[in-house]
Amino acid sequence: MTDPIVILDPADPRIEPFRDVRDRDLRGRQGFIAEGSVVLDQLARSRSFRARSLLILENRLAGLEARLAAFGPDVPVYVAGAKVFDAIAGFPVHRGVLAYGEKVEGTDGETEWDRQLTEIRDQGGLVLVACGLSNHDNMGALFRNSDAFGVGAVLLDGAACDPLYRKAIRVSVGSVLTVPFLRMGTPAAIHSRLAHLGFDCLFLSPAGKIALHALTGHRPRALFLGTEGEGLDPALLEKVQTLRIGMAPGLDSLNVATSAAIALHHFFSLRPD
């Protein structure tokens, strides 16, 4: 960890990436903002992302020294008092920990992803496919569930929201930074690629033909999840294997992140000891 750099002026150009966080969440920025000490841990151990700089609330610095030591001398640590910190961010940041990060180049090439997916398949692993998800809370929760239940990778169609949105990272408790993910086009194209690789592709739907509890055995599987409300494309569902979660009558479906947790836990329980 480098010696902390004290920031006294919210207009200091050195902390430009942290300025007006909420507004720039909507307008977009180069890189991403990660928030909170637990997320900081995930960023430190990520192989796909790296920190460019850190902004720490002055009264939190002493308690974070061990965590900050995980970052190299090329990562500046800026420190500010509460008034300056909040003026920089544009709102009260109660956690007092912000990191500005970026993707490590060369970690999402097609050859590298072919290797990763083949390795997941050979281990009988899991892939989660998010189709059209527009809610950042659900996206973050999907990554947290994926991390908890050993998902090897998350694939996104072209319509899914950005997992690197600040709120998605926070809800995922940083799992977005450690679970590999890739945007791959349409659900049909993703299905074709995974099926060709040898994954058992299952599309979750309230009207699915296969009951989740009926699935046994350890094998490579890909779980496809649709957008909130509308779900997966009915035309596509007619051509693929569909999966349902047993429920009491009276409710048509579960939240997508809850559904994913139930299904992924079932698949995880089928792993050999």
C-alpha positions in Angstrom: 0.0 0.0 0.0 1.2 3.5 -0.9 1.2 6.3 1.6 -2.3 7.8 1.7 -2.8 11.0 -0.3 -5.0 13.5 1.6 -7.7 15.2 -0.5 -8.9 18.6 0.9 -10.7 20.0 -2.2 -13.6 18.1 -3.8 -12.5 19.6 -7.1 -9.1 18.0 -7.0 -8.5 16.5 -10.4 -6.8 13.4 -9.0 -10.2 12.1 -7.8 -12.1 12.8 -11.0 -13.3 9.1 -11.4 -15.1 9.3 -8.1 -17.0 12.5 -8.8 -20.8 12.6 -9.0 -21.1 8.8 -8.7 -24.9 8.5 -9.1 -25.1 10.8 -12.0 -22.3 9.1 -13.8 -23.8 5.7 -13.1 -26.6 6.8 -15.5 -24.4 8.6 -18.0 -21.6 6.0 -18.1 -17.9 6.2 -17.3 -14.7 4.6 -18.2 -14.1 1.7 -15.8 -16.4 1.1 -12.8 -17.0 2.1 -9.2 -17.0 -0.6 -6.5 -18.3 0.3 -3.0 -17.7 -1.2 0.4 -14.9 -3.1 2.2 -16.1 -6.6 1.3 -16.3 -5.7 -2.4 -12.8 -4.3 -2.0 -11.6 -7.8 -1.0 -13.1 -9.3 -4.1 -11.5 -6.7 -6.3 -8.1 -7.4 -4.7 -8.3 -11.1 -5.6 -10.0 -10.7 -9.0 -8.1 -12.0 -12.0 -10.3 -10.2 -14.5 -10.4 -6.7 -12.9 -7.9 -4.4 -11.2 -8.1 -1.3 -9.1 -6.9 1.9 -10.5 -7.3 4.1 -7.4 -9.1 4.0 -4.0 -11.0 6.7 -2.1 -11.3 6.1 1.7 -13.1 8.0 4.4 -10.5 9.4 6.8 -11.9 7.7 9.9 -12.0 4.3 8.2 -8.4 4.2 7.1 -6.9 2.6 10.2 -9.4 -0.3 10.2 -8.7 -1.0 6.5 -4.9 -1.1 6.5 -4.7 -4.9 6.2 -7.2 -4.9 3.2 -5.4 -2.0 1.5 -2.1 -3.9 1.8 -3.4 -6.3 -0.9 -3.1 -3.5 -3.5 0.2 -2.7 -5.1 2.2 0.5 -5.0 0.8 1.6 -8.3 -2.7 2.0 -6.8 -3.0 5.4 -5.1 -5.1 5.6 -1.9 -6.9 8.9 -1.5 -8.2 9.9 1.9 -10.8 12.5 2.6 -12.9 13.8 5.6 -16.7 13.2 5.5 -17.7 16.5 4.0 -15.1 16.4 1.2 -15.8 12.7 0.6 -19.6 13.3 0.3 -19.0 16.4 -1.9 -16.9 14.3 -4.2 -19.4 11.4 -4.5 -22.4 13.7 -4.6 -24.3 11.9 -1.8 -23.5 10.5 1.7 -21.4 7.3 1.2 -22.0 5.6 4.5 -19.5 2.7 3.8 -16.7 5.2 3.2 -14.9 3.0 0.7 -14.9 3.5 -3.0 -12.6 1.8 -5.6 -12.2 2.8 -9.2 -11.4 -0.2 -11.3 -11.1 -1.5 -14.9 -11.0 -4.8 -16.8 -7.7 -6.5 -17.3 -7.1 -6.7 -21.0 -6.9 -10.1 -22.6 -9.2 -11.9 -20.2 -12.3 -12.1 -22.5 -10.9 -13.3 -25.8 -12.7 -16.0 -27.8 -9.9 -18.5 -27.4 -9.7 -17.9 -23.7 -13.4 -18.4 -23.3 -13.5 -21.5 -25.4 -10.8 -22.9 -23.0 -12.8 -21.8 -19.9 -16.1 -23.3 -21.1 -14.4 -26.5 -22.1 -12.8 -26.8 -18.7 -16.2 -26.2 -16.9 -17.8 -28.9 -19.1 -15.0 -31.4 -18.4 -15.5 -30.8 -14.6 -19.3 -31.4 -14.9 -19.7 -27.7 -13.9 -22.5 -25.1 -14.1 -23.0 -22.2 -16.4 -25.7 -19.6 -15.8 -27.2 -17.6 -18.7 -29.0 -14.3 -18.0 -31.4 -13.4 -20.8 -32.7 -9.8 -21.0 -32.4 -9.1 -17.2 -32.9 -5.4 -16.7 -32.8 -5.1 -12.9 -29.4 -4.4 -11.4 -30.5 -5.8 -8.0 -31.4 -9.1 -9.6 -28.3 -9.1 -11.7 -26.1 -8.6 -8.6 -28.1 -11.3 -6.7 -27.6 -13.8 -9.6 -23.8 -13.3 -9.3 -23.9 -13.8 -5.5 -25.9 -17.0 -6.0 -23.5 -18.1 -8.7 -20.6 -17.6 -6.4 -22.3 -19.4 -3.6 -23.2 -22.5 -5.6 -20.0 -23.0 -7.7 -21.1 -21.6 -11.1 -18.2 -21.6 -13.4 -19.3 -18.7 -15.6 -22.2 -16.3 -16.2 -23.1 -15.6 -19.8 -25.3 -12.6 -20.8 -27.4 -12.0 -23.9 -27.2 -8.7 -25.7 -30.2 -7.3 -23.8 -29.1 -8.0 -20.2 -28.0 -5.0 -18.1 -24.4 -4.3 -17.1 -23.1 -6.3 -14.2 -20.5 -3.6 -13.6 -23.1 -1.1 -12.7 -22.2 0.1 -9.1 -25.4 -1.3 -7.5 -25.1 -4.7 -9.2 -21.5 -5.0 -7.9 -22.7 -4.0 -4.4 -25.6 -6.4 -4.3 -23.3 -9.2 -5.5 -21.0 -8.4 -2.6 -18.2 -8.2 -5.2 -18.9 -11.6 -6.9 -19.3 -9.8 -10.2 -15.6 -9.2 -10.0 -14.6 -12.8 -9.4 -17.2 -15.0 -11.3 -16.2 -14.9 -15.0 -18.8 -13.4 -17.3 -19.2 -12.7 -21.0 -21.8 -11.1 -23.2 -22.5 -13.5 -26.1 -25.5 -12.4 -28.3 -28.9 -13.9 -28.5 -30.2 -16.7 -26.2 -30.6 -18.9 -29.2 -27.0 -18.4 -30.2 -25.8 -19.0 -26.6 -27.9 -22.2 -26.5 -26.4 -23.4 -29.8 -22.8 -22.8 -28.6 -23.3 -24.5 -25.2 -25.2 -27.4 -26.6 -22.4 -27.9 -29.1 -19.9 -28.0 -26.3 -21.9 -30.7 -24.5 -23.8 -28.8 -21.8 -27.3 -29.9 -20.9 -29.2 -26.7 -21.5 -32.2 -26.1 -19.3 -34.6 -23.1 -19.6 -36.3 -22.1 -16.4 -40.0 -21.4 -16.7 -43.1 -21.6 -14.5 -44.6 -23.9 -17.2 -41.5 -26.0 -17.6 -41.9 -29.7 -18.6 -39.2 -31.1 -16.4 -39.5 -30.8 -12.6 -36.3 -29.6 -10.9 -36.4 -32.4 -8.3 -36.5 -35.0 -11.1 -33.0 -34.1 -12.3 -30.3 -36.3 -10.9 -26.7 -37.0 -11.6 -23.6 -34.8 -11.9 -23.1 -33.5 -15.4 -22.3 -30.2 -17.2 -25.5 -28.0 -17.1 -26.4 -24.5 -18.3 -29.3 -22.8 -16.7 -31.1 -20.1 -18.8 -33.1 -17.4 -16.9 -35.4 -14.8 -18.5 -36.2 -11.2 -17.8 -38.4 -10.1 -14.9 -42.1 -10.4 -15.7 -42.0 -11.6 -19.3 -39.5 -14.4 -18.8 -37.9 -16.3 -21.7 -39.1 -16.1 -25.3 -42.1 -18.5 -25.7 -41.0 -19.3 -29.3 -37.6 -20.4 -28.0 -39.1 -22.4 -25.1 -41.0 -24.5 -27.6 -37.7 -25.8 -29.0 -35.6 -26.4 -25.8 -35.7 -28.4 -22.5 -37.8 -26.4 -20.0 -37.4 -26.7 -16.3 -39.9 -25.8 -13.5 -39.7 -25.3 -9.7 -42.5 -26.9 -7.7 -44.7 -24.3 -6.0 -47.9 -24.1 -4.0 -50.9 -23.0 -6.1 -51.9 -19.3 -6.3 -48.6 -17.6 -7.5 -47.4 -17.8 -11.0 -43.7 -17.4 -10.5 -40.8 -16.5 -8.2 -38.3 -13.7 -8.4 -35.6 -14.6 -10.9 -32.8 -14.4 -8.4 -34.7 -16.6 -5.9 -35.5 -19.1 -8.7 -31.8 -19.2 -9.6 -30.8 -19.9 -6.0 -33.2 -22.8 -5.7 -32.1 -24.4 -9.0 -28.4 -23.8 -8.5 -28.6 -25.2 -5.0 -30.2 -28.4 -6.4 -27.5 -28.8 -9.0 -24.8 -28.1 -6.4 -26.2 -30.8 -4.1 -25.8 -33.3 -7.0 -22.0 -32.9 -7.0 -20.0 -35.9 -5.8 -18.5 -35.4 -2.3 
